Amino acid sequence: MSITTNTNANIFTVSRLNAEVRMLLENEMGIVWLVGELSNFSAPVSGHWYFSLKDARAQVKCAMFKGNNRRVTFKPNNGNQVLVKARLSLYEPRGDYQLIIESMQPEGDGRLQQMFDELKMKLAGEGLFAQHLKKPLPDNPKRIGIVTSKTGAALYDILDVLKRRDPSLPVVIYPTMVQGEEAAYKIAQAIGRANSRNECDILIVGRGGGSLEDLWCFNHEIVVRTIAASQIPVVSAVGHEIDVTIADFVADVRAPTPSAAAELVSRDNSHKAHTLLAKQRDLLAAWRHYSHQQKSRLSQLQFSLEKQHPRYQLDKQSQRLDELQIRLSRAIHAHLQRLQVQLHRTEQSLGFYSPTKTIERHQDRLHTYQARLIQAIHRTLRDQQYKLALQAEKLDTVSPLSTLKRGYSITRDSKGAVLTSRQQLQSGDTIITRFSDGEVASVIV
């Protein structure tokens, strides 16, 4: 009984199976973040990158097309630890599971940036950055609280500004660590202590500038949630103006520097200008939040579009082309090696059958034949001489001369006929008698 794919839809062809698995991976898994070590890095002339990401126990093949790798700000090398943003896929011609890399950065900063983005999106989704949750700063604060390091430059900058602008404004300092593994919990405790004592109208929470890692405690979830839960309005004053932390988004007001925070909360003729600045900061925070949402939406739409975009198919075909080029190069190299071996054998054969070699072989053979012929002639000559000697000996045995030497003679008539009887003679005939040593002529009387 035969079964065909027309009668049983569950029977897949290999091509259909690979296509279904690819769609399943791309649609179900979506975007993933991955840390690993670069290995087998290759950058063909097409501009695409192909490599593997590995750890101590496993590895996965990756492709990063030139439209994405142009945004990489460092030169990748085998052995680099990197953080990548990727989508899972399947290379259908070989059935290989692979990652399509969209972004890449060194592991250290990249990991922190990933954690920053993930926590920011999480808290934004919960509404902690919503503008309606922001508490307004009092117009005439009676006491200012400062949560920062008691030895840091930020504290002295804030106190200098407050002394210059409003020397009579009381200040309460809640000293805390602002860097290190325990700093986040210490900052949260200081904010909680200020709220429990309820002796201040405004809290300035911050520190001086530093790297992303130095400022990381202000991106910690416990600090962010403590700021959001604070009953006292909080002004975030972390780092320099270009430094942005999640505490800035959740705080009621974000100041670009600790000194700016002191000017913002103190009374001065420029109070209205500072109020405007605070509104501008709020607007900027709202705009950044909105921009981030739109970017996330755009990223989702781009991902959906890429799966239908001709470039997606072009990238796959380009990867296939790179693979075929590599295979062609290897095949050409192997073929050239075979031709070189064949050429070497042909040269050896031609050398063996060349006229010079043939003449030399024939000359050697001719010399051999000549030697054999001479030997055969000498051997034949000796045999013939030996036979001749035997025949001569036999002839000598039966020769008349030998008989004559024993005392016999031969008589012939004048015509040369041998006489064997006296009756053949008549008176007056001339006869010739042959002896061993000569002849004698006689006349019959």
Solvent accessible surface area in square Angstrom, and as a share of the most:
residue,aa,sasa,rsa
1,M,233,1.04
2,S,101,0.65
3,I,106,0.54
4,T,66,0.39
5,T,73,0.43
6,N,144,0.74
7,T,112,0.65
8,N,51,0.26
9,A,78,0.60
10,N,125,0.64
11,I,69,0.35
12,F,89,0.37
13,T,79,0.46
14,V,113,0.65
15,S,84,0.54
16,R,100,0.36
17,L,86,0.43
18,N,19,0.10
19,A,33,0.26
20,E,88,0.39
21,V,52,0.30
22,R,22,0.08
23,M,80,0.36
24,L,108,0.54
25,L,35,0.17
26,E,1,0.00
27,N,78,0.40
28,E,126,0.56
29,M,99,0.44
30,G,16,0.15
31,I,64,0.32
32,V,34,0.19
33,W,81,0.28
34,L,61,0.30
35,V,48,0.28
36,G,4,0.04
37,E,50,0.22
38,L,0,0.00
39,S,14,0.09
40,N,104,0.54
41,F,51,0.21
42,S,45,0.29
43,A,62,0.48
44,P,31,0.20
45,V,148,0.85
46,S,32,0.21
47,G,30,0.28
48,H,7,0.03
49,W,39,0.14
50,Y,34,0.13
51,F,7,0.03
52,S,8,0.05
53,L,5,0.03
54,K,71,0.30
55,D,94,0.49
56,A,108,0.84
57,R,230,0.84
58,A,67,0.52
59,Q,117,0.52
60,V,20,0.12
61,K,102,0.43
62,C,4,0.03
63,A,0,0.00
64,M,0,0.00
65,F,10,0.04
66,K,84,0.36
67,G,39,0.38
68,N,31,0.16
69,N,12,0.06
70,R,179,0.65
71,R,154,0.56
72,V,21,0.12
73,T,134,0.78
74,F,52,0.22
75,K,160,0.68
76,P,8,0.05
77,N,78,0.40
78,N,94,0.48
79,G,42,0.40
80,N,49,0.25
81,Q,86,0.38
82,V,0,0.00
83,L,1,0.01
84,V,0,0.00
85,K,51,0.21
86,A,0,0.00
87,R,11,0.04
88,L,16,0.08
89,S,3,0.02
90,L,11,0.06
91,Y,4,0.02
92,E,45,0.20
93,P,77,0.48
94,R,106,0.39
95,G,33,0.31
96,D,36,0.19
97,Y,109,0.42
98,Q,10,0.04
99,L,4,0.02
100,I,8,0.04
101,I,0,0.00
102,E,29,0.13
103,S,38,0.25
104,M,12,0.05
105,Q,50,0.22
106,P,66,0.42
107,E,43,0.19
108,G,50,0.48
109,D,99,0.51
110,G,0,0.00
111,R,97,0.35
112,L,30,0.15
113,Q,69,0.31
114,Q,25,0.11
115,M,84,0.37
116,F,18,0.07
117,D,42,0.22
118,E,84,0.38
119,L,25,0.12
120,K,22,0.09
121,M,96,0.43
122,K,102,0.43
123,L,0,0.00
124,A,14,0.11
125,G,71,0.68
126,E,86,0.38
127,G,27,0.26
128,L,31,0.16
129,F,14,0.06
130,A,26,0.20
131,Q,88,0.39
132,H,156,0.70
133,L,95,0.47
134,K,34,0.14
135,K,57,0.24
136,P,118,0.74
137,L,37,0.19
138,P,47,0.30
139,D,98,0.51
140,N,100,0.51
141,P,4,0.02
142,K,156,0.66
143,R,90,0.33
144,I,0,0.00
145,G,0,0.00
146,I,0,0.00
147,V,1,0.01
148,T,3,0.02
149,S,21,0.13
150,K,133,0.56
151,T,107,0.62
152,G,23,0.22
153,A,73,0.57
154,A,5,0.04
155,L,8,0.04
156,Y,122,0.46
157,D,62,0.32
158,I,3,0.02
159,L,54,0.27
160,D,92,0.48
161,V,12,0.07
162,L,5,0.02
163,K,148,0.63
164,R,155,0.57
165,R,29,0.11
166,D,14,0.07
167,P,105,0.66
168,S,92,0.59
169,L,10,0.05
170,P,59,0.37
171,V,48,0.27
172,V,27,0.16
173,I,67,0.34
174,Y,2,0.01
175,P,63,0.40
176,T,19,0.11
177,M,86,0.38
178,V,19,0.11
179,Q,93,0.41
180,G,48,0.47
181,E,169,0.76
182,E,102,0.46
183,A,0,0.00
184,A,2,0.02
185,Y,107,0.41
186,K,80,0.34
187,I,0,0.00
188,A,11,0.09
189,Q,103,0.46
190,A,0,0.00
191,I,0,0.00
192,G,35,0.33
193,R,95,0.35
194,A,0,0.00
195,N,36,0.18
196,S,91,0.59
197,R,127,0.46
198,N,113,0.58
199,E,49,0.22
200,C,8,0.05
201,D,46,0.24
202,I,1,0.00
203,L,0,0.00
204,I,0,0.00
205,V,1,0.01
206,G,3,0.03
207,R,27,0.10
208,G,27,0.26
209,G,25,0.24
210,G,34,0.33
211,S,62,0.40
212,L,54,0.27
213,E,126,0.56
214,D,40,0.21
215,L,6,0.03
216,W,41,0.14
217,C,8,0.05
218,F,1,0.00
219,N,1,0.01
220,H,61,0.27
221,E,52,0.23
222,I,62,0.31
223,V,0,0.00
224,V,0,0.00
225,R,86,0.31
226,T,29,0.17
227,I,3,0.01
228,A,42,0.33
229,A,72,0.56
230,S,4,0.03
231,Q,147,0.65
232,I,8,0.04
233,P,19,0.12
234,V,0,0.00
235,V,0,0.00
236,S,1,0.00
237,A,0,0.00
238,V,1,0.01
239,G,1,0.01
240,H,108,0.48
241,E,95,0.43
242,I,153,0.78
243,D,24,0.12
244,V,47,0.27
245,T,1,0.01
246,I,0,0.00
247,A,1,0.01
248,D,7,0.04
249,F,8,0.03
250,V,9,0.05
251,A,3,0.02
252,D,8,0.04
253,V,8,0.05
254,R,14,0.05
255,A,2,0.02
256,P,12,0.07
257,T,39,0.23
258,P,11,0.07
259,S,37,0.24
260,A,20,0.16
261,A,0,0.00
262,A,0,0.00
263,E,47,0.21
264,L,12,0.06
265,V,5,0.03
266,S,1,0.01
267,R,86,0.31
268,D,55,0.29
269,N,162,0.83
270,S,40,0.26
271,H,55,0.24
272,K,171,0.72
273,A,60,0.47
274,H,22,0.10
275,T,59,0.34
276,L,106,0.53
277,L,46,0.23
278,A,10,0.08
279,K,126,0.53
280,Q,93,0.41
281,R,41,0.15
282,D,25,0.13
283,L,127,0.63
284,L,55,0.27
285,A,21,0.16
286,A,41,0.32
287,W,147,0.51
288,R,68,0.25
289,H,34,0.15
290,Y,127,0.48
291,S,21,0.13
292,H,37,0.17
293,Q,86,0.38
294,Q,81,0.36
295,K,133,0.56
296,S,28,0.18
297,R,131,0.48
298,L,95,0.47
299,S,44,0.28
300,Q,110,0.49
301,L,86,0.43
302,Q,87,0.39
303,F,31,0.13
304,S,52,0.34
305,L,104,0.52
306,E,38,0.17
307,K,52,0.22
308,Q,151,0.67
309,H,72,0.32
310,P,100,0.63
311,R,117,0.43
312,Y,10,0.04
313,Q,83,0.37
314,L,117,0.58
315,D,20,0.10
316,K,35,0.15
317,Q,109,0.49
318,S,19,0.12
319,Q,14,0.06
320,R,68,0.25
321,L,96,0.48
322,D,4,0.02
323,E,26,0.12
324,L,73,0.36
325,Q,80,0.36
326,I,76,0.39
327,R,126,0.46
328,L,107,0.53
329,S,69,0.45
330,R,168,0.61
331,A,56,0.44
332,I,87,0.44
333,H,109,0.49
334,A,37,0.29
335,H,87,0.39
336,L,92,0.46
337,Q,91,0.40
338,R,146,0.53
339,L,78,0.39
340,Q,122,0.54
341,V,76,0.44
342,Q,111,0.49
343,L,104,0.51
344,H,103,0.46
345,R,161,0.59
346,T,60,0.35
347,E,95,0.43
348,Q,110,0.49
349,S,56,0.36
350,L,118,0.58
351,G,33,0.32
352,F,115,0.48
353,Y,150,0.57
354,S,32,0.21
355,P,100,0.63
356,T,85,0.49
357,K,99,0.42
358,T,40,0.23
359,I,97,0.49
360,E,81,0.36
361,R,79,0.29
362,H,95,0.43
363,Q,87,0.39
364,D,91,0.47
365,R,118,0.43
366,L,94,0.47
367,H,112,0.50
368,T,59,0.35
369,Y,113,0.43
370,Q,86,0.38
371,A,48,0.37
372,R,148,0.54
373,L,108,0.54
374,I,91,0.46
375,Q,109,0.48
376,A,34,0.27
377,I,91,0.46
378,H,94,0.42
379,R,124,0.45
380,T,72,0.42
381,L,92,0.46
382,R,141,0.51
383,D,71,0.37
384,Q,93,0.41
385,Q,101,0.45
386,Y,144,0.55
387,K,108,0.46
388,L,123,0.61
389,A,58,0.45
390,L,72,0.36
391,Q,92,0.41
392,A,50,0.39
393,E,115,0.52
394,K,125,0.53
395,L,116,0.58
396,D,90,0.46
397,T,96,0.56
398,V,113,0.65
399,S,25,0.16
400,P,78,0.49
401,L,92,0.46
402,S,25,0.16
403,T,46,0.27
404,L,7,0.03
405,K,157,0.66
406,R,157,0.57
407,G,70,0.67
408,Y,134,0.51
409,S,52,0.34
410,I,42,0.21
411,T,32,0.19
412,R,76,0.28
413,D,36,0.19
414,S,82,0.53
415,K,187,0.79
416,G,38,0.37
417,A,54,0.42
418,V,76,0.44
419,L,26,0.13
420,T,120,0.70
421,S,50,0.32
422,R,206,0.75
423,Q,162,0.72
424,Q,93,0.42
425,L,46,0.23
426,Q,133,0.59
427,S,88,0.57
428,G,50,0.48
429,D,50,0.26
430,T,57,0.33
431,I,19,0.10
432,I,58,0.30
433,T,20,0.12
434,R,78,0.29
435,F,83,0.35
436,S,55,0.35
437,D,132,0.68
438,G,33,0.31
439,E,99,0.44
440,V,80,0.46
441,A,74,0.57
442,S,43,0.28
443,V,94,0.54
444,I,44,0.22
445,V,162,0.93
